[in-house]
Amino acid sequence: MVTEEQVREILRDVMDPELGVSILDLGLVYDVSIGVDRIMIVMTTTTPACPMSAYLVHEVEATLRARRMCGPSRSIWSGSRRGARR
């Protein structure tokens, strides 16, 4: 079974297209949950109205599928801003 650490390491390959830094290194990934047949990722964007949010969701899911880490994966966007208390 895949581990949270493995998923987080793979997410280092997903780059914010405007900053050129991984979403993990930017602190955009809040939580990774591993289920029987699904990986759920709770994340946010660098700004509340980020125009790249759909792109980042696609990249996260495509990266996990390409690495054959899971079947379906789901990215959940948090309503809080980066750095805000949850």
Residue pairs with C-beta under 8 A, 6 or more apart in sequence:
1 34
2 34
2 39
2 69
2 70
3 34
4 32
4 33
4 34
6 69
7 32
7 34
7 39
7 41
7 64
7 69
8 24
8 29
8 32
10 63
10 64
10 67
10 69
11 22
11 23
11 24
11 29
11 32
11 41
11 60
11 63
12 22
12 24
12 25
13 22
13 63
14 22
14 23
14 24
14 56
14 59
14 60
14 63
15 21
15 22
15 23
15 59
16 22
16 23
16 26
16 28
16 46
16 52
16 56
17 52
17 55
18 46
18 52
19 26
19 46
23 29
23 43
23 56
23 60
26 46
26 82
27 82
27 83
28 43
28 44
28 45
28 46
28 56
28 82
29 41
29 42
29 43
30 42
30 43
30 44
30 78
30 86
31 40
31 41
31 42
32 39
32 40
32 41
32 42
33 39
33 40
33 41
33 42
37 70
37 71
37 72
38 70
38 71
38 72
38 73
38 74
39 64
39 69
39 70
39 73
39 74
40 73
40 74
40 75
40 76
41 60
41 73
41 74
41 75
41 76
42 76
42 78
43 56
43 60
43 75
43 76
43 77
43 78
44 77
44 78
44 80
44 81
44 82
45 52
45 53
45 56
45 77
45 82
46 82
47 81
47 82
48 81
50 56
53 77
56 75
57 75
57 77
60 73
60 75
61 73
61 74
61 75
64 70
64 73
65 73
78 86
80 86
